[in-house]
Amino acid sequence: MDFEIPSDIRTKLAELDDFIEREMRPLEREHMQFFDHRREWARTDWENDGQPARQWEELLAEMRRRADRAGHLRFALPRALGGQDGSNLAMAMIREHLAAKGLGLHNDLQSESSIVGNFPVVHMIDALGTPAQKREFLEDMITEKKRVAFGLTEPDHGSDATWLETTARREGDDWVINGAKRFNTGLHNATHDLIFARTGGQHGKPAGITCFVVPTDAPGFKVDFMWWTFNMPSDHAEVTLSDVRVSASDVLHVEGEGMVAAQHFLHENRIRQAASSLGAAQYCIDESVRYARERKTWGKPLAVNQAIQWPLVELQTECEMVRGLVYKTAWLLDRGGHMQATSMVSMANYRANRLVCQAADQAIQVHGGVGYSRHKPFEHIYRHHRRYRITEGSEEIQMRRVAGQMFGFSRAR
């Protein structure tokens, strides 16, 4: 077994570090209000339903343009889309590496915006879309001329997505959609929304759910309000659809098999989310160790106290174990072992997301009163990553998936 980081990934990490110092840090210093203790207030347009402020969105767009020009943004995309066919293992290592640098313009997880783009919907449409859909959306999504949101969760259905109540019925050559979506992220500026609706089958069964690419300016499509959340700004919308009409060409993938599209979105995204949480956890630990070595109480460094040492030792041990799990899972995915890696993706996801919350909380404790302040980044890290323990399948759902494989329930179904 070889535990060395592959040479091509080491080279990429060095290129990214150089790009960050040359291009990102100077731009970041010009706009420090978005990264220091003012970050939540500067990023949020409080009088516009708590949506992201225009200046903040413009800064993120400039970051992505520079990253694209430098050849980093599309790294994980296929070469046909200008990418480098970046592997799951490479993406896991990159996302961990960037998150371990702490808050910065290079990698803002709150907005899912990074110099190395994740692009889960681009991957989905590239894999499952029709030739016409690929022509219409792929390049425009990468360059942000079009923005496609993801509408699966509903007011009465979250993790139990197969019980969703949004429906679509045929009317001639068209489909007419009625229903509601909740926490529909990205609706503050989306041009289209992926709407999952039941078109047949039985409640509670994945068969019969269809995914539609719906223009957000379609008659009957309404963004009611944004949910204000633990970490602001918010682009998490409540949406209602009243007799929204779309054509048969707006079906993504196959009628009745929309959950295949949903799982395609979630699978690779979960392992990359886990890698980001791992990197942020490592940042919290490293900062706590550094502070404990510098801070003197009663005439000696805080670090000599076992009450400080041991919690951080526990967290560092957990980091090492989770790192091995994340890398192995990504390695399996790269070898086509999606079925074999399914439960491992869930293990890595829930453990990493729980770990970063524990690490941020401990960092606050080690830093004392200043750790509790917004002048340190730990409260922001905690508030952001806390949502990962719920979104894209709560940790209880992830554990149930692992249990299903362990006890044979998944195989029986």
N, C-alpha and C positions, 0 to 999 in steps of 0.2 A: 504494500500500500504506500502511496506517495502523498504526503500531506503538504508538500510545497505548493504555494500559489503558482499556477502555470505562468511561464515567462511572458506570454502574450498579454495576460491579464495584469501582471506587474508593470509591463510597459504602458498599458492603458491607464493604470492608476497614476503613474508618474506624469503622463501627458495631462491628465485631468488636474493634478496638483499644480502643474505649471500654468495651465489655463486659468485656474481659479486665482492664482496670485497676480497674473498679468491683466486679466479682464474683469474678474468678478469683485475682487477686494476693492479696487479703486472706485468702481461703480457703487458698491455697497456703502463705502465711506461717505459718498455724496448724498446718500439717502438713509442715514443712520436712524432716523425716526421710525423706520419700519422694522428695526432690529433691536433697538435698545429698549429701555423700560416703557417707551411710548408706543411700542409695536401694535398692541391690540387697538389702541385708539386711533393711531395713524392709518392703519389698514382698513378701518371700518367706516363706512358712510352711515352714521347712526340715524340720520334723518331720511335715509332711503331704505328703510326696512332692514337696516343692519347689513346691507350687501357690501361686498368688497369695494373699497374706494377706487375711483378711476385712476388716480396717480399710482396706486399700488399695483393695479392690473397692468398699467403701462410699463412699469418697471419690470414686472415678471415677463412681459412680452419681449422687452428689449433683451433680457437675459436669455430667453429662448432663441431669439434671432442670432445673437452672438454665438451661442452654443451650436446652432445649426451651421453657421458659416465656418466654425472651427472643426466641424465633422464629428461632434460629440452627441448632439441631440438625438439622432436617429440610430445610435449604435445598435440597439436591440432589434431594429426592423430588418426585414429582408433587403438584400442588395438591390432588388428591383424597385424598392421604395427609397433608395439612397442610403440604406443602412449598411451595417457590417455583419449581419447575421449573428449578433451577440448572443451567446449561450445563456441559459438559465443560471449556470454557475457563475459566469462572468457578471451577470446582472446582480446576483445575490452579493457577490464580493464588492461590486461597485457601490451598490446602495448602502451596504454596511459602512464602507469606507467614507462615503460622503456624509452620512448621518453622524458618524463618529467625530466629525469636525465641528459639530454643534450648529447653532443657528447661523444662517447666512444666506445670501442671495444664491449661492451655488446649489442649494438644496432646501427648498421650503416645503416641508411635508404637509403643513396645514393646507396649502393650496395644491398639493400633489404636483408640484412644479420643480423640475430639476434640470441641470445641464445635461443629464442623460435621461431622456424621456422614457416613460413607462408605456404609454399608448395602449392600454388594454382594449379599447374599442377599435382602434386601428387594426390590431391583431385579429379581433373578432370579425370585422368586415372583410379583411384580407383572406381569412380562412373560410368564411361562410357566405360572403356576399355574392351577388350575381355580378357578371362582368360590368353591367351598367352601374350598379351600386359602387363598385370599386372605382370606376372612372369618375363618378360624381363626388365621392367622399374622401378617398384615401389621401391624396396629396393636399387637398383643401383642409383636411383635419390636422395634418402635420403642421401646416403653415397657419392654421387658425382662421382661415377664411370661413370654414364651417366648424361648428362646435356641436358635438353630439352627446347628450346627457343619457343617463341610464335610469329608467323608471320601472323598478320591480316592486319595492316595498309599498304597502298600502296602509291606510289608517287603521284597519283591523287585522292586517297580516304583514308580519315581518319575516321571521325565520321560517314560518309555515307558508312559504311562497306558493306552494301548489294549491293552496286554498284561496288564492287571490279571487277577488270579485269583479274586477274589471273585465268586461266582455266585448267581443267584436262579432258582429253578425254580417253575413253577406247581403248586399243589396245591389243586384245586377252584377257588374264587374267590379264593384267597390266593396270596401269593408266600412262599417260604421261602428265606432268605438265609444263606449260609455263606461265611466268609472272614475276612480280617484287614485292618486299616488302621493306618498309621503316621503320626506327626506330625499326628494328627487334632486340630487346634487348637480350643480352646474346650470340651473335654469335661469340664473341672472343674465346670462348672455348666450345661451344655447340657441342654435338655429334649428336643431332637430332633437328629438327625444326618442330613445328606444323604449317603446311601451309594450309591456307584456300583458296579454289579455287572453282570456279563455275563449276559444273558438269551438270547443267540443270536448269530449271525454268527461270524466267524473271529477268532482271536487276532491282534492287530496291526491290526485294522480298527476304525474308530470305530463303525460300524453294529453294533447288537446290544448296546450298553451302555445300561443303564437307570438312572435316578436315582430313588431311593426316599427318602421322608421318614420316618425311623425314630425312634420314641420311644426315648429312652435307657433307659427303665425296662422295655422289652420283655424278656420272658424270653429268655435266650440272648445278650443284648447285654452285653458285659463290658469295662470299662475296666481294662486290666491294670496299667499304670503310666504315669507321666509321664516323658518323656525330659528329663533335665537338660541344658541347652543352654549355649552360649557366653554368653548373656545370660539371667539369671534374674529373676523366677520363670518357671515353665514351666506352660503349659496344653496342651502338645503330647503327646497320648496315644497309647499303643499300644492298639488295640482288637481284640477278637475277636468274631465273630458265629457262633453255633452254633444252627442251625435257628431263626433269628429270623423270626417270622411277621408279615407285614404284609398289608394288603388292597390290592386294585386301586386304591382311591381314594388310596393313599399314593404312587403313581407321580407324579413331577413331570415335566411336559411330556408326552412321548410315549414309549411303550415302544420301546426300541431306539435312542432318540435322546438319550440322557443326555449325550453329549459336547457337544451343542448347549447344554445348560444349563451345563456346565462352562466352555465358551468364553465364554458370556455373563458368567459370574462373572469370568473372567480379563481380558477385553479392556479394559473401562473401569477395572478395578482397577489394571492395569499402568501406565496413563498417570498415574493419581493417585499411585501409588507413586513413579513417576519424579519427579513434582513435589515430593513430600515429600523425596526424596533430594537434589534440587536445592536446596531451601530449607535443609536441614541442612548441605550443603556450603558454601553462602554464609555461614551462621553461623560455621562453622569458619574460613573465610577472614577474615571481618570481625574476629573475635576475635583472630586471629593478627596482623593489621595493627595493631589497637589496642595489643596487648601489645608488639609490636616498636617502636612509636613511644614507648612509655612506659619500657620496660626499657633501662637503661643498662649497657653493659659497656665496660671500658677507657675510661670517661669520655665515651662517646658513645652515642646511641640504637642499639639493635640494628638498627633499620630502615635505617641507612645502608649496611649490608653487602649486597652483591649476592647473596651466598649465601642471604640471607633473602628478598630482593626477588624473585629470579627464579622460584623454585618457586611462590611465591604469585601471581606474574604469570601463570604457566602455568595455574594452577588457576582464576584469575579469567577468563582467556580461554576456558577450557573451560566454565565456568559460563555465559558469555554465549552460546556456541554451543548448549549443551544447552537453555538457556532458550528460544531461538528454535525449536528442534526440538520441545520439549514444547508450546509454545503453538500452533505450526502444526498439530501432530498433534491436539490437543484441538479446534482450530477445524475441522479436517476431519471429525472425529467428529460434531461438532454439525451438520454439513451432510449427514449421512447417508453420508459417505464411508468406511464401515467397511472395505470391501475395499481401497480405495486407501490407507487409513491403516494397514493391518495390519502391514506391514514397518516403518513409521515408529514405531508403538507399540513394537515390539521394539527398534528402534534407541534410542529415547528411554529405554526401561527399562534396558537393560544399560549404556548409557553413564552415565546418572545414578547408578545404583547403584554403579558402579565409581568414579565421581567422588567421591561422598561418603566412601567408604573412603579414597581418596587424600587428600582434604582433612582428614579427621580425623587421619590418620597424620601429615600435615605439621603440623597444629596442635599435636600432641604434641611434635614435633621443635622447633618454634619456641618453645614454652613450656618446653622442657627438662624438668628433673626434676618441676616442679610440673605440667606437662602430662601426665606419666605417672601422676600421682596421681589418686585418685578425687575429689579436691577440685575438679578441673576436669571438665567433662562429656564430654571428647573420647573417653575410653575407652568410655563408655557409648554414644555415638553410633556409634563404630566397631563395637562388638559387636552393636548392634541392626541396623544397616544391612548388616552383612556377610551376614546371612541372606537379604536381598533378592537377592543375587547367585546364590542357589540356589532359593528358593521361587518358586512360580507360574511355573515355567519358568526353568531356570538360564540364565546369560548365554550359554552355548554353544548352548542351544536357541533363544534369541532370535536369535543370529547365524545359526544354521542356517535359521531362518524367513526372514531377510533374504536369505540366499544362495539359498534356494529360489525366491524371487520374481525375484532378479536373473538367475539362470541358467535360469529357466523350468521348474525341476523341479516347483514347486508347481502351475503351470498344467497341466503334463503329467499330474499325478495328478488 
